[in-house]
Every structure is written in structure tokens, then in C-alpha cells.
Amino acid sequence: MGKERRLSNILKSDGRAFIVAMDHGTYSAPAGLENMGEVIEQIKEGGADGVLLNPGAAKRYAKEMLGLGLVMRTDLPPTLMAKDAHESRRTFGVDQALALAADAVIVNGGTGTGVEELTLDAIAATVNECEPWNMPVIGEMVPGGFDSPKELKTVTNLAANARIASEIGVDMIKMPYCEGFEEVVKHSFVPILVLGGAKTDNDVDFVCSIKDAIDAGVSGVAIGRNVWGHENPKLMAKALAEVIHGNASRSDIEKILR
């Protein structure tokens, strides 16, 4: 029952989840996250279900996180000094997650030479370590690995990555979205969360793309820049929450955002 209780803090009773990813600080110093505590309060008011954080931030902003699910990042991204590096390195374990009262952990993975040899082993090791503690594991599956080229993120590759992660034993998957995603959902037997990708300037079209993903069968989102990088994170969070949990239409979205 421990795993089910933790998952219920992320996946709500409708089977959907709205996670805001705020783990970007191990890869850059992102504008918009200078005051993470304030942003967390805003997205909480807007209707987010949980937040994805690195262990240091989860410790620092524990008070602001009250009432939100916590997904703890367990790995570090590739070096900033090599543009062709895509392999993440598993760094933290279940001990840190338990100490922070996390509801799930997340680890990067993906297919591709030079990536899968390291990251798929890291996912398997995380699953094995977390299972005795009933700690849910989210596999972040990106064909080609962390921040890989867009051309690798095809339906065929995404479907293979989703199936591989399911077979390894993760409890949820986070991955990019593309047209035809219904085929990807068919090959997974765990819930899929889609990531938000690069910052967009068209708020309505972006939120509508999330509606398309929900209609394709995904169970929610784990979005970063397009929420905390927005001029009004609370408003963007509200629009996304209405799409994810309220099945809002495009006209509903326009009313909220404009």
C-alpha cells in the first residue's frame, strides 16, 4: 500500500497528473528560477499536483512544498562542455528520497549507442533499489538520451523506449510528445507523462498541444520552462490544470489566459 499512497500524491483520482519540472539547475542557471520558493507557491495556487526537484532544492523548499507531491531527481545531466554528450549519470539513491519524504524518484534513460549502456542499467538499478521501499520510479525515456536531436524522437523510437522502460519495471514514464502518440501509449503498460520541451511564445497553442496529448491517452505532464518561465506561472498552471483535470476546451483556455 505504500507505493499506492505515494503515487496518489502524484496521480490524482482521475488517473492524471500535473507535475512542474524545476530540476534544471544542475544543467544551467535558468532565468525564472531565481526565487524557487515563490514560484512553487504560485504553481500550487494555480493547481499543480506536484513538483520535480533535485535533492538540494527539495530540502531547501520543504515548507513551500507542503501540499504538493515531490518527485526527486536521482541523476545529473551530461557536461555542459560537450554538445554531443547525452548520457546522464545516476548520483542519488533511495536513501535521499526517503529522507526527503519523496513520493517518487526519476531517472533519465534512452536508447542509442553510448547512452543505453549506462542509462538503462541506471534505471534497472533504481527499480531494484526502490522496490523494497515501495518507492515509485519514473523513467525519463528520450531516444538518443538527454537533450538529443529532435529527429530521433519519432513514434517508432518513442514506442520502443516506452516499452523498454515498462519491461524494466518503472511505475511511470516521462517522455517527449509527437503526433501519432496513440501508438506510443499502446506499447506502454504504465502511465506516461509528457514533457513540455522548449519555451514557447504562443500560450494558447501550447496548452492546446497538451490537450491533444491527453486526448491521445497520456496520463499527464511534467512541464518546466513553459510554466515557471511564464510571466504569470500561476495563470499558466491554472490553464494546464483545467486541461489535465477538467477537460477544458480551446475557448476555455483562451478565457483563462487572455
C-alpha positions in Angstrom: 0.0 0.0 0.0 3.0 2.3 0.5 3.6 2.7 -3.2 -0.1 3.3 -3.9 -0.2 6.0 -1.3 2.9 7.8 -2.7 1.5 7.5 -6.2 -1.8 9.1 -5.1 0.1 12.2 -4.3 1.1 12.5 -7.9 -1.6 10.7 -9.9 -4.9 12.0 -8.7 -8.2 10.1 -8.5 -8.9 10.7 -12.2 -5.6 9.0 -13.1 -3.9 12.2 -14.3 -1.0 14.2 -13.0 0.2 17.8 -13.4 3.9 17.9 -12.4 6.0 21.1 -12.8 9.6 20.2 -13.5 12.0 22.5 -11.7 15.2 20.4 -11.8 17.0 22.5 -14.4 19.6 24.0 -12.0 22.1 21.1 -12.5 22.4 22.0 -16.1 22.2 25.8 -16.2 21.3 28.8 -14.1 17.8 29.4 -15.6 16.1 32.7 -15.5 12.8 32.4 -13.8 14.0 30.1 -11.0 16.0 32.6 -9.1 13.3 32.5 -6.4 12.1 28.9 -6.5 10.0 29.2 -3.3 7.9 32.0 -4.7 7.3 30.0 -8.0 6.4 26.9 -6.0 3.7 28.9 -4.1 2.4 30.3 -7.4 2.1 27.0 -9.2 0.5 25.4 -6.1 -2.2 28.1 -6.2 -2.6 27.5 -9.9 -3.5 23.8 -9.4 -0.3 21.8 -9.9 -0.2 18.4 -8.3 3.5 18.0 -7.7 7.0 19.3 -8.4 10.1 17.7 -9.8 13.2 18.8 -7.8 16.8 18.0 -7.2 17.6 16.9 -3.6 19.1 20.2 -2.6 16.1 22.2 -3.7 13.7 19.7 -2.2 15.5 20.2 1.2 15.6 24.0 0.9 12.0 24.4 -0.1 10.4 21.7 2.0 8.0 24.3 3.6 6.8 25.6 0.3 6.3 22.0 -0.9 3.7 21.2 1.7 0.5 20.1 -0.1 2.4 19.1 -3.3 3.7 15.7 -4.4 7.5 15.5 -4.6 9.4 13.8 -7.4 13.1 13.7 -6.7 15.7 13.7 -9.4 18.3 10.9 -8.9 20.8 11.7 -11.7 22.9 14.5 -13.2 22.8 15.6 -16.9 25.8 15.4 -19.2 28.5 18.0 -19.1 27.8 21.5 -20.5 31.2 21.4 -22.2 30.3 18.8 -24.8 27.4 19.4 -27.2 27.3 15.7 -28.3 27.0 14.3 -24.7 23.6 12.7 -23.9 24.3 10.2 -21.2 23.1 11.1 -17.6 24.8 9.7 -14.5 22.9 8.2 -11.6 24.1 10.0 -8.5 21.5 9.8 -5.7 19.6 6.8 -4.2 16.5 5.8 -2.4 18.0 6.9 1.0 17.9 10.6 0.0 14.3 10.2 -1.4 13.1 8.6 1.8 14.8 11.2 4.0 13.0 14.0 1.9 9.7 12.1 2.1 9.6 12.0 -1.7 6.6 10.4 -3.4 8.7 9.1 -6.4 12.1 9.3 -7.9 13.0 9.9 -11.6 16.0 8.8 -13.6 17.0 9.5 -17.2 17.3 6.9 -19.8 17.1 6.2 -23.5 18.2 4.1 -26.4 21.2 4.7 -28.5 24.9 3.7 -28.6 26.8 5.4 -25.8 23.6 6.1 -23.9 21.6 2.9 -23.3 24.7 1.1 -21.9 24.8 3.5 -19.0 21.2 4.8 -18.5 19.2 1.6 -18.9 21.4 0.0 -16.3 20.8 3.0 -14.1 17.0 2.7 -14.4 17.2 -1.0 -13.6 19.4 -0.4 -10.6 17.0 2.3 -9.4 14.0 0.0 -9.8 15.8 -2.8 -7.8 16.8 -0.4 -5.0 13.4 1.3 -4.7 11.1 -1.7 -4.9 11.7 -3.0 -1.3 10.8 0.5 0.0 7.7 0.9 -2.2 9.2 4.0 -3.8 7.7 4.6 -7.2 10.2 5.1 -10.1 9.7 7.3 -13.1 11.8 6.6 -16.1 12.5 9.6 -18.3 12.9 8.0 -21.7 14.3 10.0 -24.5 15.5 8.3 -27.7 19.2 9.2 -28.0 19.4 10.4 -24.4 19.3 13.7 -22.6 18.6 16.7 -24.9 19.0 14.6 -28.1 18.2 15.8 -31.6 14.5 16.2 -32.5 14.8 13.8 -35.5 15.3 10.9 -33.1 12.0 11.5 -31.3 9.8 9.5 -33.7 6.7 7.5 -32.9 8.7 4.3 -33.6 11.6 5.3 -31.3 9.3 6.6 -28.6 7.2 3.5 -28.6 10.3 1.3 -28.3 11.6 3.5 -25.4 8.2 3.3 -23.6 8.1 -0.5 -23.9 11.6 -0.9 -22.7 11.0 1.2 -19.6 7.8 -0.7 -18.9 9.6 -4.0 -19.2 12.4 -2.8 -16.9 9.8 -2.2 -14.2 9.2 1.6 -13.9 5.9 2.8 -12.4 5.6 5.8 -14.8 7.3 7.2 -17.8 8.2 10.8 -18.8 9.0 11.4 -22.4 8.6 13.8 -25.4 5.3 14.0 -27.3 4.8 13.8 -31.0 2.0 13.4 -33.5 0.6 9.8 -33.5 1.3 9.4 -29.8 -1.6 7.0 -29.5 0.7 4.3 -30.9 3.3 5.0 -28.2 0.6 4.7 -25.5 -0.3 1.3 -26.9 3.1 -0.1 -26.2 3.4 1.0 -22.6 1.7 -0.7 -19.7 2.4 2.1 -17.2 1.1 5.7 -17.2 3.0 8.2 -19.5 3.7 11.8 -18.6 4.8 14.1 -21.5 7.4 16.8 -21.1 6.9 20.3 -22.1 10.1 20.9 -24.2 11.5 24.3 -25.2 9.9 27.6 -24.1 7.1 28.6 -26.5 5.7 32.1 -27.1 2.1 31.0 -28.0 0.5 30.2 -24.7 -2.9 29.0 -26.1 -1.3 26.8 -28.8 1.0 25.3 -26.2 -1.8 24.4 -23.7 -3.9 23.1 -26.6 -1.0 20.8 -27.5 -1.2 19.4 -24.0 -4.9 18.8 -24.6 -4.0 16.8 -27.7 -1.6 14.7 -25.7 -4.3 14.0 -23.1 -6.7 13.0 -25.9 -4.0 10.7 -27.2 -4.1 8.8 -23.9 -1.3 10.3 -21.8 -1.8 10.5 -18.1 -0.4 14.0 -17.6 2.6 16.2 -17.9 5.9 17.1 -16.4 6.4 20.7 -17.7 9.1 23.1 -16.7 10.1 26.3 -18.7 6.6 26.9 -20.1 5.3 27.2 -16.5 8.0 28.7 -14.4 9.3 30.7 -17.4 5.9 32.3 -18.0 5.3 35.9 -17.0 2.5 34.6 -14.8 3.2 31.0 -13.6 0.0 30.8 -11.6 -2.1 31.6 -14.6 -0.3 29.1 -16.8 -0.6 26.5 -14.1 -4.3 27.2 -13.9 -4.8 26.7 -17.6 -2.9 23.4 -17.6 -4.7 22.1 -14.6 -8.0 22.8 -16.3 -6.9 20.9 -19.4 -5.5 18.0 -17.4 -8.2 17.6 -14.8 -11.1 19.5 -16.3 -11.0 18.7 -20.0 -11.1 22.4 -20.8 -11.8 23.3 -24.5 -9.7 25.8 -26.6 -12.2 28.6 -25.8 -11.9 27.8 -22.1 -8.1 28.0 -22.4 -8.3 31.3 -24.2 -10.6 32.8 -21.5 -8.2 31.7 -18.8 -5.0 33.0 -20.5 -6.4 36.2 -22.1 
